[in-house]
Each structure stands twice: as C-alpha cells, then as structure tokens.
Amino acid sequence: MSGCEARDAKKLVRSPSGLRMVPEHRSARSPFGLDEPPWVPDKECPRCMQCDTKFDFITRKHHCRRCGKCFCDKCCSKKVPLPRMCFVDPVRQCAECALISQKETEFYDKQLKVLMNGATFFVTLGTSDKSELMVCRLSNNQRYLILDGDSHYEIEIIQISTVQILTEGFTPGGGNTRAVGMILQYKVPGSEELTQMKFTASEDFSCNKKLSASWLAAMHKVSK
C-alpha cells in the first residue's frame, strides 16, 4: 500500500439528506467531492422556488440534496445518484441538479474507473532525454496520480496546473485525432516551481495502445 492510500478507511454517516459513505479522515476526501449544501430554512420558503406554488398541508415542500433549495414534489421528484457527495442511494434532486448529477454519474461509472485501473506509458521527467516505462493510475481515494516503475511518484491532483493531451493524425476513414500522450505540469509541495512530465503511449501491444488512449481521454475529461 502506498503512503497516500494509508488513510483510505471509510465510515457510514447519516445526514438529513440520507446515508453517506465518507472517508474517516477529511484529508482523504476526493478532490472531486462536494460538501452537502445548507438547506433553505422552511420558514424562509413559503413557495416552491421553481414554479412558485404555495405550500400547504397538501402541497409539501422538499429540499434538493444538491443545491439545498426548496421545491414542491412536482419540481423535485427525481431521485438520482450523487456520488460527489458520497450518498449510498439515489437522492431527491430538482430537475436542474438531477441533469448535472446524471452527467457526473457517467464520469464516475466510466472515466474514473479507467483512471483508477491505470495504463502504461513511457514517462519523461523535465528536460531529460531518457524515459521510463511506468504504470500510471489514479489512487483509490482519487487524490493522487501514482506512477510506478523503477521509480515511484505520487502527484497530488490539486497540485496539477496544466494537462495537455498530445494527439496525432486522423483515425481511418476520418474523424477525431488519436490521443498518444500527455504533458503534465505540477507543483511539488514546498516549491513554487512547476515540474513537467511527458507521457507517451507504449507501442508494444495494440491492446496497450487502446488502453492508453482510453486513459488519456479520461484524464482529459478530468482536466476540463
């Protein structure tokens, strides 16, 4: 186990919004996570904040778990997964927030898993003319980019300043360019200077090239 994953233990907590599986240590929180919003107090919300329907004994008010605003059942009826807040089950959200959460769920179900599974690249540090074959992956707590080869690096995601995806040519029959590498710039803790790494996809096996291209595409999604 690497040093950055030693504090990955999680605990189940109950909040007014529902059950959440959160890291035991706040310092181990994912950089993609969101805090639960404060709810608009009931006394400050006599009407639905979407359709302006007045609340009464029949028309109940509901709080969106993502934005904390107050809505009627019609405007806040969808229950959608919200992994960025670590909810165990889908939670009630307004239509606008539900749409955002649905798009994010695709990222969590696809791109994030690709990054955590890792891929193999030739990695060049700074202006060196030598590269090293390394397995690159996102840590389980999503806080670090881990590179393993003869050398070992752990780059904190929040310290990454720029991500440039390198592409070449067109795919057969036309279409989008193919991702073949990446240039990463980040700050080493305790230093204000930027360190640069260049990642080049391994050409050894076609399956490696496909995996590397998928990993780079996911990394591009994260950096947007």
Phi, psi and chi 1 to 4 in degrees:
 res  aa     phi    psi   chi1   chi2   chi3   chi4
   1 MET       -  132.6  178.6 -177.8  -67.8      -
   2 SER   -77.4  162.3   65.7      -      -      -
   3 GLY   -60.5  -35.4      -      -      -      -
   4 CYS   -74.6  -10.2   68.1      -      -      -
   5 GLU  -109.5    8.7  -65.7 -176.8  -37.6      -
   6 ALA   -73.2  -16.2      -      -      -      -
   7 ARG  -116.5   40.0  -69.0  156.6   63.1   88.4
   8 ASP   -89.0    0.7  -84.2   -5.5      -      -
   9 ALA   -58.6  144.7      -      -      -      -
  10 LYS  -122.9  161.1  -65.7 -174.3  177.0 -178.0
  11 LYS  -137.4  153.7   60.8 -177.5  178.7 -179.7
  12 LEU   -94.4  125.3 -168.1   65.0      -      -
  13 VAL  -127.9  152.2  -62.1      -      -      -
  14 ARG  -112.5  128.1 -179.4  179.0  -68.4  -81.2
  15 SER  -119.9  172.9   72.7      -      -      -
  16 PRO   -57.7  -22.0  -26.5   36.2      -      -
  17 SER   -87.9  -20.4  -60.9      -      -      -
  18 GLY   144.2 -175.7      -      -      -      -
  19 LEU   -79.5  137.2  -77.0  173.6      -      -
  20 ARG  -131.6  141.8  -58.6  169.0   66.8 -143.5
  21 MET  -104.6  103.2 -175.6   65.6   75.5      -
  22 VAL  -118.4  157.0  -59.3      -      -      -
  23 PRO   -62.1  143.4  -22.0   33.5      -      -
  24 GLU   -64.6  -33.5  -77.4 -167.2   -4.5      -
  25 HIS  -108.8  127.5  -56.0  -81.0      -      -
  26 ARG   -59.6  -30.2 -170.6  172.3  178.2   83.3
  27 SER   -67.7  -14.0   60.2      -      -      -
  28 ALA   -97.1    8.1      -      -      -      -
  29 ARG   -64.8  145.7  -71.9 -174.6   55.6 -168.9
  30 SER   -67.3  141.0  166.2      -      -      -
  31 PRO   -68.3  -12.4   24.1  -33.9      -      -
  32 PHE   -91.3   -2.1  -52.7  118.6      -      -
  33 GLY   -75.2  160.9      -      -      -      -
  34 LEU  -126.9  145.5  -70.2  174.9      -      -
  35 ASP   -78.8  149.8  -71.2  -34.1      -      -
  36 GLU   -64.2  136.3  -74.4 -172.2   81.4      -
  37 PRO   -79.0  153.2   32.9  -37.6      -      -
  38 PRO   -68.9  140.6   24.6  -33.7      -      -
  39 TRP   -79.2  140.9  -76.0    9.8      -      -
  40 VAL   -62.7  124.3  174.1      -      -      -
  41 PRO   -58.1  141.6  -24.5   35.0      -      -
  42 ASP   -54.2  -39.8  -73.0   -9.4      -      -
  43 LYS   -68.5  -18.5   61.7 -177.9  179.6 -179.2
  44 GLU   -95.1    6.3  -64.5  179.2   11.9      -
  45 CYS  -134.9   76.7 -171.7      -      -      -
  46 PRO   -77.1  -17.1   29.1  -35.4      -      -
  47 ARG  -132.8  157.2  -64.9  176.9  176.4  -87.4
  48 CYS   -60.7  132.7  173.3      -      -      -
  49 MET   -80.7    4.6  -60.7  179.1   77.8      -
  50 GLN  -112.3  -56.3  176.9   63.8   40.5      -
  51 CYS  -104.8   -4.1   68.9      -      -      -
  52 ASP    70.5   16.1 -155.8   38.5      -      -
  53 THR   -66.2  137.0  -63.5      -      -      -
  54 LYS   -77.9  135.3 -174.4  176.4 -179.0 -179.6
  55 PHE   -80.5  141.5  -65.2  122.1      -      -
  56 ASP  -150.9 -163.7   51.9   32.2      -      -
  57 PHE   -65.5  -26.2  -71.9  108.9      -      -
  58 ILE   -90.6  -45.5  -62.1  175.2      -      -
  59 THR   -91.7  101.0  -54.5      -      -      -
  60 ARG   -85.1  157.3  -63.7  179.4   57.1 -161.8
  61 LYS   -99.8  147.1   59.8 -175.0   66.2  174.1
  62 HIS  -135.1  144.1  -59.1  -81.0      -      -
  63 HIS  -101.1  133.2  -74.1   86.9      -      -
  64 CYS   -71.2  129.8  171.3      -      -      -
  65 ARG   -72.3  -16.4  -88.4   49.0  174.1  175.5
  66 ARG   -92.6  -43.7 -174.0 -178.0 -179.1  106.5
  67 CYS  -104.7  -18.7   66.9      -      -      -
  68 GLY    82.1    0.4      -      -      -      -
  69 LYS   -78.2  167.1  -66.2  179.4 -179.7  178.1
  70 CYS  -108.0  129.1 -158.7      -      -      -
  71 PHE  -138.2  163.7  -57.9   92.7      -      -
  72 CYS   -79.3  170.7   67.1      -      -      -
  73 ASP   -61.7  -37.6 -177.2   68.2      -      -
  74 LYS   -63.0  -37.6 -177.9  179.8  177.7 -178.7
  75 CYS   -90.4   -4.7  -65.9      -      -      -
  76 CYS  -144.4   55.2 -166.0      -      -      -
  77 SER  -100.8  -18.1   60.8      -      -      -
  78 LYS   -78.8  137.0  -67.7 -173.4  177.5 -178.6
  79 LYS  -111.5  116.6  -70.8 -168.6  174.6 -177.5
  80 VAL  -129.3  142.8  178.7      -      -      -
  81 PRO   -56.7  143.7  -25.3   35.1      -      -
  82 LEU  -136.2   70.9 -174.5   46.5      -      -
  83 PRO   -62.0  -25.3   21.1  -32.5      -      -
  84 ARG   -67.0  -19.5  -69.7 -172.5   70.3 -175.4
  85 MET  -107.9    8.8  -70.4 -174.9 -168.5      -
  86 CYS    66.6   24.6  -56.8      -      -      -
  87 PHE   -69.0  138.6  -76.4  109.7      -      -
  88 VAL   -72.2  -42.0  174.2      -      -      -
  89 ASP  -116.6  162.0  -60.7  -50.9      -      -
  90 PRO   -57.1  144.5  -26.6   36.9      -      -
  91 VAL  -125.8  157.8  -69.4      -      -      -
  92 ARG   -66.2  132.1 -172.2 -176.0  -68.2  -89.8
  93 GLN  -143.3  152.2  -62.2  177.0   57.5      -
  94 CYS   -70.1  166.8   66.2      -      -      -
  95 ALA   -59.7  -41.8      -      -      -      -
  96 GLU   -66.2  -46.0 -176.4  177.2  -10.5      -
  97 CYS   -69.0  -36.6  -73.1      -      -      -
  98 ALA   -60.5  -38.5      -      -      -      -
  99 LEU   -64.2  -43.7 -173.8   60.5      -      -
 100 ILE   -63.9  -44.8  -64.1  171.4      -      -
 101 SER   -65.0  -36.4  -65.4      -      -      -
 102 GLN   -63.7  -39.3  -75.2  168.0  -16.7      -
 103 LYS   -67.5  -39.1  -69.2 -179.8  179.0  178.2
 104 GLU   -68.4  -32.7  -70.1  176.1  -10.5      -
 105 THR   -61.8  -37.6  -62.1      -      -      -
 106 GLU   -60.4  -41.2 -178.8 -179.3   -9.7      -
 107 PHE   -62.7  -44.5  165.5   72.3      -      -
 108 TYR   -67.3  -38.3  -89.3   79.2      -      -
 109 ASP   -77.4  -26.0  -73.4  -14.6      -      -
 110 LYS  -115.3  -73.6  -65.0 -179.9 -179.4  179.0
 111 GLN   -59.6  -42.5  -75.7   90.1   -3.3      -
 112 LEU   -65.0  -37.6 -154.1   55.7      -      -
 113 LYS   -67.0  -38.2  -71.9 -178.3  179.5  178.5
 114 VAL   -60.9  -44.6  168.7      -      -      -
 115 LEU   -64.9  -37.9  -69.3  174.0      -      -
 116 MET   -74.8  -27.6  -67.5  171.3   71.1      -
 117 ASN   -72.5  -31.8  -73.9  -23.8      -      -
 118 GLY    88.8  169.3      -      -      -      -
 119 ALA  -155.4  165.8      -      -      -      -
 120 THR  -103.9  133.3  -57.2      -      -      -
 121 PHE  -139.3  157.4  -63.4   91.6      -      -
 122 PHE   -87.2  123.1  -74.7  104.6      -      -
 123 VAL  -111.8  128.6  179.0      -      -      -
 124 THR  -116.3  126.3  -53.9      -      -      -
 125 LEU   -95.0  127.0 -177.5   62.4      -      -
 126 GLY    58.6 -132.2      -      -      -      -
 127 THR   -98.0   11.8   57.2      -      -      -
 128 SER   -61.4  149.0  173.1      -      -      -
 129 ASP   -98.2    7.1   56.7   -2.3      -      -
 130 LYS  -110.5  139.3  -65.3 -178.0  179.2  180.0
 131 SER  -119.3  157.5   60.3      -      -      -
 132 GLU  -127.8  133.9 -179.3  179.9  -19.7      -
 133 LEU   -75.3  121.9 -170.4   63.2      -      -
 134 MET  -139.1  148.4  -52.1 -172.4   81.8      -
 135 VAL   -90.3  125.2  175.3      -      -      -
 136 CYS  -114.4  131.0  -51.9      -      -      -
 137 ARG  -151.9  160.5   64.4 -178.3  179.3   86.1
 138 LEU   -86.6  137.1 -169.4   66.6      -      -
 139 SER   -65.1  160.6   64.9      -      -      -
 140 ASN   -59.3  -32.7  -68.5  -23.4      -      -
 141 ASN   -88.6    3.7   60.8   20.6      -      -
 142 GLN    66.7   14.9  -56.6  157.6   14.2      -
 143 ARG   -95.5  -20.3  -68.7 -178.5   58.9   84.5
 144 TYR  -132.1  146.5  -66.9   85.4      -      -
 145 LEU   -95.5  118.1 -171.5   61.7      -      -
 146 ILE  -105.3  129.1  -61.3  175.2      -      -
 147 LEU  -119.7  123.8  -70.8   75.5      -      -
 148 ASP  -125.1  126.6  -84.0  -46.2      -      -
 149 GLY  -159.0 -137.9      -      -      -      -
 150 ASP   -65.5  -31.8  -69.5  -23.2      -      -
 151 SER  -102.2  169.6  -54.2      -      -      -
 152 HIS  -139.6  129.3  176.8   80.9      -      -
 153 TYR  -130.6  145.9  -62.5   93.4      -      -
 154 GLU  -130.6  107.8  -65.0 -179.0   -0.2      -
 155 ILE  -105.1  119.8  -57.2  170.8      -      -
 156 GLU   -70.8  129.4 -165.0  169.9    6.0      -
 157 ILE   -55.8  -40.1  -65.4  -63.2      -      -
 158 ILE   -70.5  -12.7   60.6  172.4      -      -
 159 GLN   -90.2   -6.2  -63.4  -62.9  -24.9      -
 160 ILE   -78.2  123.9  -63.8  175.1      -      -
 161 SER   -97.2  -37.3   58.7      -      -      -
 162 THR  -141.5  145.9   58.6      -      -      -
 163 VAL  -131.2  117.8  174.5      -      -      -
 164 GLN  -116.4  117.0  178.3 -172.7   -7.0      -
 165 ILE   -85.4  129.6  -57.0  -61.4      -      -
 166 LEU   -95.7  133.6  -54.8  176.3      -      -
 167 THR  -127.8  165.5   59.4      -      -      -
 168 GLU  -145.8  145.9   70.1  173.5   15.4      -
 169 GLY    48.6 -165.4      -      -      -      -
 170 PHE  -120.1  149.9  -73.2   88.8      -      -
 171 THR   -69.1  155.7   55.5      -      -      -
 172 PRO   -52.5  131.6  -27.6   36.3      -      -
 173 GLY    84.2    6.5      -      -      -      -
 174 GLY    92.8 -179.3      -      -      -      -
 175 GLY   113.8 -158.6      -      -      -      -
 176 ASN   -75.0  155.7  -65.8  -32.9      -      -
 177 THR   -69.8  160.7   54.4      -      -      -
 178 ARG  -101.2  132.3 -179.7  168.5   62.7   94.8
 179 ALA   -73.0  126.3      -      -      -      -
 180 VAL  -123.3   -4.9  -64.5      -      -      -
 181 GLY  -178.4 -173.9      -      -      -      -
 182 MET  -158.2  143.0  171.4  178.5   72.4      -
 183 ILE  -112.7  125.5  -66.6  177.1      -      -
 184 LEU  -117.7  133.9 -164.0   73.8      -      -
 185 GLN  -121.7  133.6  -69.7 -174.2  -39.8      -
 186 TYR  -150.6  162.9   65.1   96.9      -      -
 187 LYS  -100.3  132.9  -73.6 -176.3  179.3  179.7
 188 VAL   -82.2  132.7  176.1      -      -      -
 189 PRO   -50.6  132.2  -28.3   36.0      -      -
 190 GLY    90.8   -2.5      -      -      -      -
 191 SER  -130.5  143.6  173.2      -      -      -
 192 GLU   -94.0   -9.9  -70.4  -59.6  -45.3      -
 193 GLU   -80.8  148.1  -66.7 -174.9    4.7      -
 194 LEU   -87.4  137.1  -70.0  175.5      -      -
 195 THR  -104.0  139.5  -61.6      -      -      -
 196 GLN  -113.8  139.2  179.3  171.7  -65.1      -
 197 MET  -128.6  139.3  -84.7 -173.1  174.2      -
 198 LYS  -113.4  129.1 -177.8  178.1  179.7 -179.2
 199 PHE  -109.5  127.9  -63.3   68.2      -      -
 200 THR  -123.5  127.8  -54.3      -      -      -
 201 ALA   -62.6  138.3      -      -      -      -
 202 SER   -69.8  137.4  170.4      -      -      -
 203 GLU  -100.9    8.6  -61.2  -73.8  -19.6      -
 204 ASP   -63.5  -46.2  -68.0  -13.0      -      -
 205 PHE  -134.3  143.7  -56.0   99.5      -      -
 206 SER   -61.0  -34.0   59.3      -      -      -
 207 CYS   -65.9  -35.6   58.8      -      -      -
 208 ASN   -64.6  -39.7  -78.9  -11.8      -      -
 209 LYS   -63.3  -42.3  -70.1  168.9   64.7  175.7
 210 LYS   -64.4  -45.0  -82.9 -172.3  174.7 -178.7
 211 LEU   -63.7  -42.4 -173.6   60.7      -      -
 212 SER   -63.8  -41.2  -61.9      -      -      -
 213 ALA   -63.6  -40.4      -      -      -      -
 214 SER   -66.0  -40.0  -63.5      -      -      -
 215 TRP   -64.5  -42.9 -164.9   91.7      -      -
 216 LEU   -65.3  -39.3  -69.4  167.1      -      -
 217 ALA   -63.3  -39.3      -      -      -      -
 218 ALA   -67.4  -39.2      -      -      -      -
 219 MET   -64.8  -36.4 -167.3   67.1 -174.1      -
 220 HIS   -63.8  -38.6  179.9   59.3      -      -
 221 LYS   -63.8  -41.7 -170.7   84.4  171.9  178.8
 222 VAL   -63.6  -39.4  168.4      -      -      -
 223 SER   -79.3   -8.0   63.4      -      -      -
 224 LYS   -69.0      -  -78.6 -174.4  175.1 -178.9
